[in-house]
Amino acid sequence: MGISADSPESHRKFIEKHKLLNITLLSDTDKSVIKKYNTKHWLLPVSKRVYIIVDSTGNIIFRKDTGFSLLENQTATLISEIERNLR
């Protein structure tokens, strides 16, 4: 799932525009999640692209800050990290 400070309406339009299926985009309009996981850009009034995997106890088991870029091989990388941490 993805999360940003954009509104739910903005997320709906983005999903429709790009014909995305099976994706959940959450709205963090009060920026509480952005603050909790320290993803705010240091200069710009936006959040950075940060990939975070949190385990069932709330511990961060993977964090990769890519600035504004996509994580290379993102699906394979994230699945690999989840599987590695399940052992």
N, CA, C and O atoms as a Maestro MAE file, in Angstrom:
{
 s_m_m2io_version
 :::
 2.0.0
}

f_m_ct {
 s_m_title
 :::
 protein
 m_atom[348] {
  # First column is atom index #
  i_m_mmod_type
  r_m_x_coord
  r_m_y_coord
  r_m_z_coord
  i_m_residue_number
  s_m_chain_name
  s_m_pdb_residue_name
  s_m_pdb_atom_name
  i_m_atomic_number
  :::
  1 25 0.842 -1.165 0.000 1 A "MET " " N  " 7
  2 3 0.000 0.000 0.000 1 A "MET " " CA " 6
  3 2 0.884 1.224 0.000 1 A "MET " " C  " 6
  4 15 2.048 1.175 0.398 1 A "MET " " O  " 8
  5 25 0.333 2.283 -0.436 2 A "GLY " " N  " 7
  6 3 1.049 3.548 -0.450 2 A "GLY " " CA " 6
  7 2 0.353 4.534 0.461 2 A "GLY " " C  " 6
  8 15 -0.850 4.425 0.700 2 A "GLY " " O  " 8
  9 25 1.089 5.481 0.961 3 A "ILE " " N  " 7
  10 3 0.502 6.505 1.823 3 A "ILE " " CA " 6
  11 2 1.145 7.845 1.507 3 A "ILE " " C  " 6
  12 15 2.355 7.935 1.301 3 A "ILE " " O  " 8
  13 25 0.333 8.866 1.472 4 A "SER " " N  " 7
  14 3 0.843 10.219 1.267 4 A "SER " " CA " 6
  15 2 -0.122 11.203 1.902 4 A "SER " " C  " 6
  16 15 -1.202 10.825 2.357 4 A "SER " " O  " 8
  17 25 0.271 12.455 1.929 5 A "ALA " " N  " 7
  18 3 -0.573 13.497 2.501 5 A "ALA " " CA " 6
  19 2 -1.671 13.949 1.538 5 A "ALA " " C  " 6
  20 15 -2.486 14.802 1.888 5 A "ALA " " O  " 8
  21 25 -1.699 13.389 0.336 6 A "ASP " " N  " 7
  22 3 -2.738 13.748 -0.631 6 A "ASP " " CA " 6
  23 2 -4.109 13.311 -0.130 6 A "ASP " " C  " 6
  24 15 -4.224 12.391 0.681 6 A "ASP " " O  " 8
  25 25 -5.123 13.969 -0.613 7 A "SER " " N  " 7
  26 3 -6.496 13.674 -0.190 7 A "SER " " CA " 6
  27 2 -6.991 12.358 -0.787 7 A "SER " " C  " 6
  28 15 -6.449 11.888 -1.788 7 A "SER " " O  " 8
  29 25 -8.009 11.766 -0.181 8 A "PRO " " N  " 7
  30 3 -8.607 10.546 -0.758 8 A "PRO " " CA " 6
  31 2 -9.077 10.775 -2.198 8 A "PRO " " C  " 6
  32 15 -8.931 9.893 -3.044 8 A "PRO " " O  " 8
  33 25 -9.635 11.942 -2.476 9 A "GLU " " N  " 7
  34 3 -10.090 12.249 -3.834 9 A "GLU " " CA " 6
  35 2 -8.913 12.263 -4.809 9 A "GLU " " C  " 6
  36 15 -9.025 11.755 -5.925 9 A "GLU " " O  " 8
  37 25 -7.807 12.831 -4.401 10 A "SER " " N  " 7
  38 3 -6.603 12.851 -5.238 10 A "SER " " CA " 6
  39 2 -6.125 11.426 -5.516 10 A "SER " " C  " 6
  40 15 -5.721 11.109 -6.635 10 A "SER " " O  " 8
  41 25 -6.171 10.582 -4.508 11 A "HIS " " N  " 7
  42 3 -5.781 9.174 -4.689 11 A "HIS " " CA " 6
  43 2 -6.703 8.468 -5.683 11 A "HIS " " C  " 6
  44 15 -6.241 7.720 -6.545 11 A "HIS " " O  " 8
  45 25 -8.009 8.710 -5.557 12 A "ARG " " N  " 7
  46 3 -8.967 8.086 -6.490 12 A "ARG " " CA " 6
  47 2 -8.671 8.500 -7.930 12 A "ARG " " C  " 6
  48 15 -8.668 7.667 -8.836 12 A "ARG " " O  " 8
  49 25 -8.424 9.785 -8.128 13 A "LYS " " N  " 7
  50 3 -8.123 10.280 -9.480 13 A "LYS " " CA " 6
  51 2 -6.829 9.667 -10.018 13 A "LYS " " C  " 6
  52 15 -6.754 9.314 -11.195 13 A "LYS " " O  " 8
  53 25 -5.817 9.538 -9.165 14 A "PHE " " N  " 7
  54 3 -4.542 8.949 -9.560 14 A "PHE " " CA " 6
  55 2 -4.738 7.491 -9.974 14 A "PHE " " C  " 6
  56 15 -4.211 7.059 -11.000 14 A "PHE " " O  " 8
  57 25 -5.483 6.745 -9.189 15 A "ILE " " N  " 7
  58 3 -5.751 5.326 -9.491 15 A "ILE " " CA " 6
  59 2 -6.507 5.197 -10.805 15 A "ILE " " C  " 6
  60 15 -6.174 4.347 -11.631 15 A "ILE " " O  " 8
  61 25 -7.524 6.034 -11.006 16 A "GLU " " N  " 7
  62 3 -8.296 5.998 -12.249 16 A "GLU " " CA " 6
  63 2 -7.436 6.395 -13.454 16 A "GLU " " C  " 6
  64 15 -7.467 5.734 -14.492 16 A "GLU " " O  " 8
  65 25 -6.679 7.466 -13.306 17 A "LYS " " N  " 7
  66 3 -5.854 7.967 -14.409 17 A "LYS " " CA " 6
  67 2 -4.849 6.918 -14.883 17 A "LYS " " C  " 6
  68 15 -4.640 6.751 -16.084 17 A "LYS " " O  " 8
  69 25 -4.237 6.225 -13.952 18 A "HIS " " N  " 7
  70 3 -3.198 5.260 -14.292 18 A "HIS " " CA " 6
  71 2 -3.716 3.822 -14.385 18 A "HIS " " C  " 6
  72 15 -2.951 2.877 -14.580 18 A "HIS " " O  " 8
  73 25 -5.061 3.684 -14.236 19 A "LYS " " N  " 7
  74 3 -5.708 2.377 -14.337 19 A "LYS " " CA " 6
  75 2 -5.018 1.333 -13.445 19 A "LYS " " C  " 6
  76 15 -4.710 0.222 -13.874 19 A "LYS " " O  " 8
  77 25 -4.791 1.732 -12.202 20 A "LEU " " N  " 7
  78 3 -4.125 0.848 -11.253 20 A "LEU " " CA " 6
  79 2 -5.142 -0.102 -10.630 20 A "LEU " " C  " 6
  80 15 -6.236 0.305 -10.240 20 A "LEU " " O  " 8
  81 25 -4.770 -1.348 -10.547 21 A "LEU " " N  " 7
  82 3 -5.622 -2.358 -9.929 21 A "LEU " " CA " 6
  83 2 -4.921 -2.892 -8.687 21 A "LEU " " C  " 6
  84 15 -3.693 -2.883 -8.598 21 A "LEU " " O  " 8
  85 25 -5.702 -3.348 -7.750 22 A "ASN " " N  " 7
  86 3 -5.154 -4.002 -6.553 22 A "ASN " " CA " 6
  87 2 -4.119 -3.152 -5.824 22 A "ASN " " C  " 6
  88 15 -3.078 -3.660 -5.407 22 A "ASN " " O  " 8
  89 25 -4.402 -1.869 -5.671 23 A "ILE " " N  " 7
  90 3 -3.507 -1.004 -4.914 23 A "ILE " " CA " 6
  91 2 -4.334 -0.238 -3.895 23 A "ILE " " C  " 6
  92 15 -5.456 0.190 -4.167 23 A "ILE " " O  " 8
  93 25 -3.759 -0.080 -2.737 24 A "THR " " N  " 7
  94 3 -4.403 0.708 -1.698 24 A "THR " " CA " 6
  95 2 -3.547 1.932 -1.444 24 A "THR " " C  " 6
  96 15 -2.357 1.820 -1.150 24 A "THR " " O  " 8
  97 25 -4.156 3.096 -1.559 25 A "LEU " " N  " 7
  98 3 -3.466 4.344 -1.253 25 A "LEU " " CA " 6
  99 2 -4.163 4.978 -0.058 25 A "LEU " " C  " 6
  100 15 -5.367 5.232 -0.092 25 A "LEU " " O  " 8
  101 25 -3.411 5.226 0.978 26 A "LEU " " N  " 7
  102 3 -3.955 5.817 2.192 26 A "LEU " " CA " 6
  103 2 -3.632 7.297 2.251 26 A "LEU " " C  " 6
  104 15 -2.597 7.743 1.757 26 A "LEU " " O  " 8
  105 25 -4.536 8.053 2.865 27 A "SER " " N  " 7
  106 3 -4.375 9.491 2.988 27 A "SER " " CA " 6
  107 2 -3.907 9.841 4.400 27 A "SER " " C  " 6
  108 15 -4.534 9.457 5.386 27 A "SER " " O  " 8
  109 25 -2.821 10.558 4.480 28 A "ASP " " N  " 7
  110 3 -2.272 11.010 5.760 28 A "ASP " " CA " 6
  111 2 -2.373 12.528 5.810 28 A "ASP " " C  " 6
  112 15 -1.368 13.230 5.917 28 A "ASP " " O  " 8
  113 25 -3.603 13.019 5.730 29 A "THR " " N  " 7
  114 3 -3.802 14.468 5.606 29 A "THR " " CA " 6
  115 2 -3.320 15.244 6.829 29 A "THR " " C  " 6
  116 15 -2.979 16.422 6.712 29 A "THR " " O  " 8
  117 25 -3.285 14.605 8.001 30 A "ASP " " N  " 7
  118 3 -2.766 15.313 9.181 30 A "ASP " " CA " 6
  119 2 -1.257 15.107 9.354 30 A "ASP " " C  " 6
  120 15 -0.648 15.640 10.281 30 A "ASP " " O  " 8
  121 25 -0.671 14.329 8.447 31 A "LYS " " N  " 7
  122 3 0.779 14.079 8.388 31 A "LYS " " CA " 6
  123 2 1.333 13.377 9.619 31 A "LYS " " C  " 6
  124 15 2.526 13.476 9.902 31 A "LYS " " O  " 8
  125 25 0.486 12.672 10.350 32 A "SER " " N  " 7
  126 3 0.958 11.970 11.546 32 A "SER " " CA " 6
  127 2 1.864 10.790 11.201 32 A "SER " " C  " 6
  128 15 2.827 10.523 11.920 32 A "SER " " O  " 8
  129 25 1.569 10.082 10.111 33 A "VAL " " N  " 7
  130 3 2.407 8.949 9.705 33 A "VAL " " CA " 6
  131 2 3.733 9.468 9.140 33 A "VAL " " C  " 6
  132 15 4.793 8.898 9.399 33 A "VAL " " O  " 8
  133 25 3.663 10.537 8.379 34 A "ILE " " N  " 7
  134 3 4.875 11.159 7.833 34 A "ILE " " CA " 6
  135 2 5.814 11.543 8.975 34 A "ILE " " C  " 6
  136 15 7.022 11.327 8.885 34 A "ILE " " O  " 8
  137 25 5.265 12.110 10.046 35 A "LYS " " N  " 7
  138 3 6.078 12.489 11.203 35 A "LYS " " CA " 6
  139 2 6.607 11.253 11.922 35 A "LYS " " C  " 6
  140 15 7.787 11.191 12.266 35 A "LYS " " O  " 8
  141 25 5.734 10.269 12.149 36 A "LYS " " N  " 7
  142 3 6.124 9.074 12.899 36 A "LYS " " CA " 6
  143 2 7.285 8.339 12.237 36 A "LYS " " C  " 6
  144 15 8.194 7.870 12.922 36 A "LYS " " O  " 8
  145 25 7.258 8.236 10.904 37 A "TYR " " N  " 7
  146 3 8.285 7.484 10.189 37 A "TYR " " CA " 6
  147 2 9.343 8.376 9.539 37 A "TYR " " C  " 6
  148 15 10.157 7.913 8.739 37 A "TYR " " O  " 8
  149 25 9.317 9.656 9.894 38 A "ASN " " N  " 7
  150 3 10.342 10.608 9.448 38 A "ASN " " CA " 6
  151 2 10.564 10.552 7.933 38 A "ASN " " C  " 6
  152 15 11.670 10.277 7.468 38 A "ASN " " O  " 8
  153 25 9.510 10.813 7.181 39 A "THR " " N  " 7
  154 3 9.628 10.771 5.723 39 A "THR " " CA " 6
  155 2 9.505 12.152 5.073 39 A "THR " " C  " 6
  156 15 9.510 12.259 3.847 39 A "THR " " O  " 8
  157 25 9.397 13.196 5.876 40 A "LYS " " N  " 7
  158 3 9.291 14.537 5.311 40 A "LYS " " CA " 6
  159 2 10.615 14.931 4.669 40 A "LYS " " C  " 6
  160 15 11.687 14.700 5.228 40 A "LYS " " O  " 8
  161 25 10.523 15.524 3.497 41 A "HIS " " N  " 7
  162 3 11.723 16.034 2.823 41 A "HIS " " CA " 6
  163 2 12.289 17.175 3.661 41 A "HIS " " C  " 6
  164 15 11.532 17.982 4.199 41 A "HIS " " O  " 8
  165 25 13.591 17.248 3.773 42 A "TRP " " N  " 7
  166 3 14.228 18.246 4.637 42 A "TRP " " CA " 6
  167 2 14.046 19.682 4.142 42 A "TRP " " C  " 6
  168 15 14.149 20.628 4.923 42 A "TRP " " O  " 8
  169 25 13.774 19.843 2.828 43 A "LEU " " N  " 7
  170 3 13.667 21.187 2.273 43 A "LEU " " CA " 6
  171 2 12.289 21.459 1.666 43 A "LEU " " C  " 6
  172 15 11.683 22.501 1.916 43 A "LEU " " O  " 8
  173 25 11.809 20.514 0.872 44 A "LEU " " N  " 7
  174 3 10.544 20.715 0.162 44 A "LEU " " CA " 6
  175 2 9.352 20.349 1.045 44 A "LEU " " C  " 6
  176 15 9.492 19.544 1.966 44 A "LEU " " O  " 8
  177 25 8.186 20.929 0.776 45 A "PRO " " N  " 7
  178 3 7.003 20.649 1.597 45 A "PRO " " CA " 6
  179 2 6.290 19.354 1.171 45 A "PRO " " C  " 6
  180 15 5.065 19.323 1.063 45 A "PRO " " O  " 8
  181 25 7.050 18.309 0.937 46 A "VAL " " N  " 7
  182 3 6.501 17.022 0.508 46 A "VAL " " CA " 6
  183 2 7.203 15.902 1.271 46 A "VAL " " C  " 6
  184 15 8.212 16.117 1.942 46 A "VAL " " O  " 8
  185 25 6.653 14.729 1.151 47 A "SER " " N  " 7
  186 3 7.277 13.554 1.754 47 A "SER " " CA " 6
  187 2 8.192 12.900 0.732 47 A "SER " " C  " 6
  188 15 7.937 12.943 -0.472 47 A "SER " " O  " 8
  189 25 9.264 12.293 1.234 48 A "LYS " " N  " 7
  190 3 10.163 11.537 0.363 48 A "LYS " " CA " 6
  191 2 9.514 10.184 0.071 48 A "LYS " " C  " 6
  192 15 8.538 9.803 0.716 48 A "LYS " " O  " 8
  193 25 10.059 9.474 -0.894 49 A "ARG " " N  " 7
  194 3 9.614 8.115 -1.172 49 A "ARG " " CA " 6
  195 2 10.449 7.189 -0.296 49 A "ARG " " C  " 6
  196 15 11.644 6.998 -0.524 49 A "ARG " " O  " 8
  197 25 9.800 6.625 0.700 50 A "VAL " " N  " 7
  198 3 10.477 5.740 1.636 50 A "VAL " " CA " 6
  199 2 9.707 4.432 1.688 50 A "VAL " " C  " 6
  200 15 8.494 4.420 1.899 50 A "VAL " " O  " 8
  201 25 10.417 3.337 1.496 51 A "TYR " " N  " 7
  202 3 9.817 2.008 1.566 51 A "TYR " " CA " 6
  203 2 10.061 1.477 2.968 51 A "TYR " " C  " 6
  204 15 11.204 1.400 3.419 51 A "TYR " " O  " 8
  205 25 8.988 1.111 3.658 52 A "ILE " " N  " 7
  206 3 9.092 0.650 5.036 52 A "ILE " " CA " 6
  207 2 8.285 -0.627 5.182 52 A "ILE " " C  " 6
  208 15 7.142 -0.710 4.733 52 A "ILE " " O  " 8
  209 25 8.891 -1.620 5.815 53 A "ILE " " N  " 7
  210 3 8.164 -2.837 6.173 53 A "ILE " " CA " 6
  211 2 8.157 -2.886 7.695 53 A "ILE " " C  " 6
  212 15 9.205 -2.815 8.337 53 A "ILE " " O  " 8
  213 25 6.959 -3.010 8.260 54 A "VAL " " N  " 7
  214 3 6.784 -3.052 9.706 54 A "VAL " " CA " 6
  215 2 6.269 -4.443 10.072 54 A "VAL " " C  " 6
  216 15 5.337 -4.948 9.447 54 A "VAL " " O  " 8
  217 25 6.877 -5.059 11.086 55 A "ASP " " N  " 7
  218 3 6.425 -6.398 11.474 55 A "ASP " " CA " 6
  219 2 5.184 -6.310 12.354 55 A "ASP " " C  " 6
  220 15 4.706 -5.217 12.658 55 A "ASP " " O  " 8
  221 25 4.671 -7.452 12.757 56 A "SER " " N  " 7
  222 3 3.413 -7.502 13.504 56 A "SER " " CA " 6
  223 2 3.511 -6.873 14.893 56 A "SER " " C  " 6
  224 15 2.488 -6.600 15.522 56 A "SER " " O  " 8
  225 25 4.731 -6.640 15.375 57 A "THR " " N  " 7
  226 3 4.887 -5.996 16.684 57 A "THR " " CA " 6
  227 2 5.170 -4.498 16.555 57 A "THR " " C  " 6
  228 15 5.363 -3.811 17.558 57 A "THR " " O  " 8
  229 25 5.194 -3.995 15.320 58 A "GLY " " N  " 7
  230 3 5.400 -2.573 15.089 58 A "GLY " " CA " 6
  231 2 6.847 -2.174 14.866 58 A "GLY " " C  " 6
  232 15 7.148 -0.988 14.730 58 A "GLY " " O  " 8
  233 25 7.752 -3.153 14.828 59 A "ASN " " N  " 7
  234 3 9.162 -2.855 14.577 59 A "ASN " " CA " 6
  235 2 9.422 -2.709 13.083 59 A "ASN " " C  " 6
  236 15 8.899 -3.473 12.271 59 A "ASN " " O  " 8
  237 25 10.234 -1.722 12.733 60 A "ILE " " N  " 7
  238 3 10.632 -1.544 11.340 60 A "ILE " " CA " 6
  239 2 11.688 -2.594 11.028 60 A "ILE " " C  " 6
  240 15 12.747 -2.634 11.653 60 A "ILE " " O  " 8
  241 25 11.384 -3.447 10.049 61 A "ILE " " N  " 7
  242 3 12.331 -4.497 9.676 61 A "ILE " " CA " 6
  243 2 13.038 -4.175 8.355 61 A "ILE " " C  " 6
  244 15 14.017 -4.827 7.994 61 A "ILE " " O  " 8
  245 25 12.542 -3.180 7.651 62 A "PHE " " N  " 7
  246 3 13.179 -2.750 6.406 62 A "PHE " " CA " 6
  247 2 12.821 -1.298 6.179 62 A "PHE " " C  " 6
  248 15 11.666 -0.900 6.332 62 A "PHE " " O  " 8
  249 25 13.817 -0.508 5.814 63 A "ARG " " N  " 7
  250 3 13.583 0.905 5.482 63 A "ARG " " CA " 6
  251 2 14.568 1.293 4.396 63 A "ARG " " C  " 6
  252 15 15.776 1.102 4.536 63 A "ARG " " O  " 8
  253 25 14.047 1.834 3.327 64 A "LYS " " N  " 7
  254 3 14.894 2.289 2.223 64 A "LYS " " CA " 6
  255 2 14.355 3.627 1.745 64 A "LYS " " C  " 6
  256 15 13.245 3.714 1.221 64 A "LYS " " O  " 8
  257 25 15.149 4.659 1.932 65 A "ASP " " N  " 7
  258 3 14.795 6.003 1.492 65 A "ASP " " CA " 6
  259 2 15.382 6.188 0.100 65 A "ASP " " C  " 6
  260 15 16.601 6.169 -0.073 65 A "ASP " " O  " 8
  261 25 14.520 6.367 -0.888 66 A "THR " " N  " 7
  262 3 14.980 6.543 -2.263 66 A "THR " " CA " 6
  263 2 14.798 7.974 -2.755 66 A "THR " " C  " 6
  264 15 14.869 8.235 -3.956 66 A "THR " " O  " 8
  265 25 14.565 8.890 -1.837 67 A "GLY " " N  " 7
  266 3 14.337 10.278 -2.239 67 A "GLY " " CA " 6
  267 2 13.032 10.379 -2.999 67 A "GLY " " C  " 6
  268 15 11.955 10.250 -2.416 67 A "GLY " " O  " 8
  269 25 13.123 10.610 -4.297 68 A "PHE " " N  " 7
  270 3 11.922 10.652 -5.133 68 A "PHE " " CA " 6
  271 2 11.910 9.537 -6.163 68 A "PHE " " C  " 6
  272 15 11.004 9.464 -6.994 68 A "PHE " " O  " 8
  273 25 12.905 8.673 -6.114 69 A "SER " " N  " 7
  274 3 13.018 7.586 -7.086 69 A "SER " " CA " 6
  275 2 12.256 6.352 -6.625 69 A "SER " " C  " 6
  276 15 11.934 6.202 -5.446 69 A "SER " " O  " 8
  277 25 11.979 5.476 -7.578 70 A "LEU " " N  " 7
  278 3 11.384 4.192 -7.241 70 A "LEU " " CA " 6
  279 2 12.474 3.247 -6.759 70 A "LEU " " C  " 6
  280 15 13.628 3.361 -7.171 70 A "LEU " " O  " 8
  281 25 12.116 2.335 -5.906 71 A "LEU " " N  " 7
  282 3 13.029 1.287 -5.461 71 A "LEU " " CA " 6
  283 2 13.260 0.341 -6.624 71 A "LEU " " C  " 6
  284 15 12.306 -0.150 -7.229 71 A "LEU " " O  " 8
  285 25 14.510 0.085 -6.936 72 A "GLU " " N  " 7
  286 3 14.828 -0.812 -8.040 72 A "GLU " " CA " 6
  287 2 14.287 -2.204 -7.721 72 A "GLU " " C  " 6
  288 15 14.449 -2.713 -6.612 72 A "GLU " " O  " 8
  289 25 13.637 -2.809 -8.725 73 A "ASN " " N  " 7
  290 3 13.027 -4.137 -8.542 73 A "ASN " " CA " 6
  291 2 12.181 -4.174 -7.279 73 A "ASN " " C  " 6
  292 15 12.304 -5.087 -6.462 73 A "ASN " " O  " 8
  293 25 11.320 -3.171 -7.128 74 A "GLN " " N  " 7
  294 3 10.641 -2.969 -5.854 74 A "GLN " " CA " 6
  295 2 9.850 -4.177 -5.363 74 A "GLN " " C  " 6
  296 15 9.952 -4.527 -4.187 74 A "GLN " " O  " 8
  297 25 9.080 -4.815 -6.207 75 A "THR " " N  " 7
  298 3 8.285 -5.957 -5.748 75 A "THR " " CA " 6
  299 2 9.182 -7.087 -5.279 75 A "THR " " C  " 6
  300 15 8.987 -7.619 -4.187 75 A "THR " " O  " 8
  301 25 10.163 -7.461 -6.089 76 A "ALA " " N  " 7
  302 3 11.074 -8.549 -5.721 76 A "ALA " " CA " 6
  303 2 11.868 -8.199 -4.462 76 A "ALA " " C  " 6
  304 15 12.061 -9.048 -3.592 76 A "ALA " " O  " 8
  305 25 12.322 -6.960 -4.367 77 A "THR " " N  " 7
  306 3 13.100 -6.530 -3.204 77 A "THR " " CA " 6
  307 2 12.267 -6.608 -1.934 77 A "THR " " C  " 6
  308 15 12.726 -7.128 -0.916 77 A "THR " " O  " 8
  309 25 11.050 -6.096 -1.992 78 A "LEU " " N  " 7
  310 3 10.200 -6.087 -0.801 78 A "LEU " " CA " 6
  311 2 9.781 -7.498 -0.391 78 A "LEU " " C  " 6
  312 15 9.785 -7.824 0.796 78 A "LEU " " O  " 8
  313 25 9.427 -8.321 -1.349 79 A "ILE " " N  " 7
  314 3 9.064 -9.710 -1.027 79 A "ILE " " CA " 6
  315 2 10.257 -10.439 -0.423 79 A "ILE " " C  " 6
  316 15 10.107 -11.186 0.544 79 A "ILE " " O  " 8
  317 25 11.422 -10.228 -0.983 80 A "SER " " N  " 7
  318 3 12.635 -10.857 -0.460 80 A "SER " " CA " 6
  319 2 12.896 -10.438 0.987 80 A "SER " " C  " 6
  320 15 13.258 -11.270 1.819 80 A "SER " " O  " 8
  321 25 12.716 -9.163 1.286 81 A "GLU " " N  " 7
  322 3 12.935 -8.672 2.656 81 A "GLU " " CA " 6
  323 2 11.897 -9.255 3.616 81 A "GLU " " C  " 6
  324 15 12.225 -9.602 4.750 81 A "GLU " " O  " 8
  325 25 10.662 -9.360 3.168 82 A "ILE " " N  " 7
  326 3 9.620 -9.957 4.015 82 A "ILE " " CA " 6
  327 2 9.952 -11.404 4.301 82 A "ILE " " C  " 6
  328 15 9.898 -11.844 5.450 82 A "ILE " " O  " 8
  329 25 10.293 -12.144 3.268 83 A "GLU " " N  " 7
  330 3 10.627 -13.562 3.440 83 A "GLU " " CA " 6
  331 2 11.853 -13.733 4.328 83 A "GLU " " C  " 6
  332 15 11.880 -14.625 5.176 83 A "GLU " " O  " 8
  333 25 12.849 -12.906 4.148 84 A "ARG " " N  " 7
  334 3 14.067 -12.996 4.957 84 A "ARG " " CA " 6
  335 2 13.758 -12.777 6.434 84 A "ARG " " C  " 6
  336 15 14.363 -13.411 7.299 84 A "ARG " " O  " 8
  337 25 12.824 -11.888 6.719 85 A "ASN " " N  " 7
  338 3 12.492 -11.564 8.109 85 A "ASN " " CA " 6
  339 2 11.479 -12.527 8.719 85 A "ASN " " C  " 6
  340 15 11.267 -12.508 9.931 85 A "ASN " " O  " 8
  341 25 10.854 -13.361 7.905 86 A "LEU " " N  " 7
  342 3 9.920 -14.356 8.431 86 A "LEU " " CA " 6
  343 2 10.640 -15.582 8.994 86 A "LEU " " C  " 6
  344 15 10.056 -16.352 9.757 86 A "LEU " " O  " 8
  345 25 11.881 -15.758 8.625 87 A "ARG " " N  " 7
  346 3 12.646 -16.925 9.069 87 A "ARG " " CA " 6
  347 2 12.988 -16.858 10.513 87 A "ARG " " C  " 6
  348 15 13.631 -17.766 11.038 87 A "ARG " " O  " 8
  :::
 }
 m_bond[347] {
  # First column is bond index #
  i_m_from
  i_m_to
  i_m_order
  :::
  1 1 2 1
  2 2 3 1
  3 3 4 2
  4 3 5 1
  5 5 6 1
  6 6 7 1
  7 7 8 2
  8 7 9 1
  9 9 10 1
  10 10 11 1
  11 11 12 2
  12 11 13 1
  13 13 14 1
  14 14 15 1
  15 15 16 2
  16 15 17 1
  17 17 18 1
  18 18 19 1
  19 19 20 2
  20 19 21 1
  21 21 22 1
  22 22 23 1
  23 23 24 2
  24 23 25 1
  25 25 26 1
  26 26 27 1
  27 27 28 2
  28 27 29 1
  29 29 30 1
  30 30 31 1
  31 31 32 2
  32 31 33 1
  33 33 34 1
  34 34 35 1
  35 35 36 2
  36 35 37 1
  37 37 38 1
  38 38 39 1
  39 39 40 2
  40 39 41 1
  41 41 42 1
  42 42 43 1
  43 43 44 2
  44 43 45 1
  45 45 46 1
  46 46 47 1
  47 47 48 2
  48 47 49 1
  49 49 50 1
  50 50 51 1
  51 51 52 2
  52 51 53 1
  53 53 54 1
  54 54 55 1
  55 55 56 2
  56 55 57 1
  57 57 58 1
  58 58 59 1
  59 59 60 2
  60 59 61 1
  61 61 62 1
  62 62 63 1
  63 63 64 2
  64 63 65 1
  65 65 66 1
  66 66 67 1
  67 67 68 2
  68 67 69 1
  69 69 70 1
  70 70 71 1
  71 71 72 2
  72 71 73 1
  73 73 74 1
  74 74 75 1
  75 75 76 2
  76 75 77 1
  77 77 78 1
  78 78 79 1
  79 79 80 2
  80 79 81 1
  81 81 82 1
  82 82 83 1
  83 83 84 2
  84 83 85 1
  85 85 86 1
  86 86 87 1
  87 87 88 2
  88 87 89 1
  89 89 90 1
  90 90 91 1
  91 91 92 2
  92 91 93 1
  93 93 94 1
  94 94 95 1
  95 95 96 2
  96 95 97 1
  97 97 98 1
  98 98 99 1
  99 99 100 2
  100 99 101 1
  101 101 102 1
  102 102 103 1
  103 103 104 2
  104 103 105 1
  105 105 106 1
  106 106 107 1
  107 107 108 2
  108 107 109 1
  109 109 110 1
  110 110 111 1
  111 111 112 2
  112 111 113 1
  113 113 114 1
  114 114 115 1
  115 115 116 2
  116 115 117 1
  117 117 118 1
  118 118 119 1
  119 119 120 2
  120 119 121 1
  121 121 122 1
  122 122 123 1
  123 123 124 2
  124 123 125 1
  125 125 126 1
  126 126 127 1
  127 127 128 2
  128 127 129 1
  129 129 130 1
  130 130 131 1
  131 131 132 2
  132 131 133 1
  133 133 134 1
  134 134 135 1
  135 135 136 2
  136 135 137 1
  137 137 138 1
  138 138 139 1
  139 139 140 2
  140 139 141 1
  141 141 142 1
  142 142 143 1
  143 143 144 2
  144 143 145 1
  145 145 146 1
  146 146 147 1
  147 147 148 2
  148 147 149 1
  149 149 150 1
  150 150 151 1
  151 151 152 2
  152 151 153 1
  153 153 154 1
  154 154 155 1
  155 155 156 2
  156 155 157 1
  157 157 158 1
  158 158 159 1
  159 159 160 2
  160 159 161 1
  161 161 162 1
  162 162 163 1
  163 163 164 2
  164 163 165 1
  165 165 166 1
  166 166 167 1
  167 167 168 2
  168 167 169 1
  169 169 170 1
  170 170 171 1
  171 171 172 2
  172 171 173 1
  173 173 174 1
  174 174 175 1
  175 175 176 2
  176 175 177 1
  177 177 178 1
  178 178 179 1
  179 179 180 2
  180 179 181 1
  181 181 182 1
  182 182 183 1
  183 183 184 2
  184 183 185 1
  185 185 186 1
  186 186 187 1
  187 187 188 2
  188 187 189 1
  189 189 190 1
  190 190 191 1
  191 191 192 2
  192 191 193 1
  193 193 194 1
  194 194 195 1
  195 195 196 2
  196 195 197 1
  197 197 198 1
  198 198 199 1
  199 199 200 2
  200 199 201 1
  201 201 202 1
  202 202 203 1
  203 203 204 2
  204 203 205 1
  205 205 206 1
  206 206 207 1
  207 207 208 2
  208 207 209 1
  209 209 210 1
  210 210 211 1
  211 211 212 2
  212 211 213 1
  213 213 214 1
  214 214 215 1
  215 215 216 2
  216 215 217 1
  217 217 218 1
  218 218 219 1
  219 219 220 2
  220 219 221 1
  221 221 222 1
  222 222 223 1
  223 223 224 2
  224 223 225 1
  225 225 226 1
  226 226 227 1
  227 227 228 2
  228 227 229 1
  229 229 230 1
  230 230 231 1
  231 231 232 2
  232 231 233 1
  233 233 234 1
  234 234 235 1
  235 235 236 2
  236 235 237 1
  237 237 238 1
  238 238 239 1
  239 239 240 2
  240 239 241 1
  241 241 242 1
  242 242 243 1
  243 243 244 2
  244 243 245 1
  245 245 246 1
  246 246 247 1
  247 247 248 2
  248 247 249 1
  249 249 250 1
  250 250 251 1
  251 251 252 2
  252 251 253 1
  253 253 254 1
  254 254 255 1
  255 255 256 2
  256 255 257 1
  257 257 258 1
  258 258 259 1
  259 259 260 2
  260 259 261 1
  261 261 262 1
  262 262 263 1
  263 263 264 2
  264 263 265 1
  265 265 266 1
  266 266 267 1
  267 267 268 2
  268 267 269 1
  269 269 270 1
  270 270 271 1
  271 271 272 2
  272 271 273 1
  273 273 274 1
  274 274 275 1
  275 275 276 2
  276 275 277 1
  277 277 278 1
  278 278 279 1
  279 279 280 2
  280 279 281 1
  281 281 282 1
  282 282 283 1
  283 283 284 2
  284 283 285 1
  285 285 286 1
  286 286 287 1
  287 287 288 2
  288 287 289 1
  289 289 290 1
  290 290 291 1
  291 291 292 2
  292 291 293 1
  293 293 294 1
  294 294 295 1
  295 295 296 2
  296 295 297 1
  297 297 298 1
  298 298 299 1
  299 299 300 2
  300 299 301 1
  301 301 302 1
  302 302 303 1
  303 303 304 2
  304 303 305 1
  305 305 306 1
  306 306 307 1
  307 307 308 2
  308 307 309 1
  309 309 310 1
  310 310 311 1
  311 311 312 2
  312 311 313 1
  313 313 314 1
  314 314 315 1
  315 315 316 2
  316 315 317 1
  317 317 318 1
  318 318 319 1
  319 319 320 2
  320 319 321 1
  321 321 322 1
  322 322 323 1
  323 323 324 2
  324 323 325 1
  325 325 326 1
  326 326 327 1
  327 327 328 2
  328 327 329 1
  329 329 330 1
  330 330 331 1
  331 331 332 2
  332 331 333 1
  333 333 334 1
  334 334 335 1
  335 335 336 2
  336 335 337 1
  337 337 338 1
  338 338 339 1
  339 339 340 2
  340 339 341 1
  341 341 342 1
  342 342 343 1
  343 343 344 2
  344 343 345 1
  345 345 346 1
  346 346 347 1
  347 347 348 2
  :::
 }
}
